[in-house]
Amino acid sequence: MQQHLAADFIGNDGLDRVGARRLAMGYALRHRDIGITIGPLDVEMAPAHATVRCQAILRGGSGRALPDSARIFDVESGWRMEDGEWKLASARWTPVL
């Protein structure tokens, strides 16, 4: 995952690249099965930059038929072209109530 993040990645509450990796690892340790469903993407392209907005359903479970937890988020991400590859430069997610 970390190879897809820009070196200066920034997320919610100042989350940096290392913090994002730790957040993902913590979720993986809590849940045997992890799934994400992403809703329609709204993409704005510019030279070497892109902004993507969508809704995402994140779910985690122990392998049974139904997930143990699930949440819906509004997500806005900023992408930057670096050495011919798109890198995630920023992400902001807000729980949908």
Secondary structure by P-SEA (a helix, b strand, c coil): ccccccccccccccccaaaaaaaaaaaaaaccbbbbbbccccccccccbbbbbbbbbbbbccccccccbbbbbbbbbbbbbccccccccbbbbbbcc
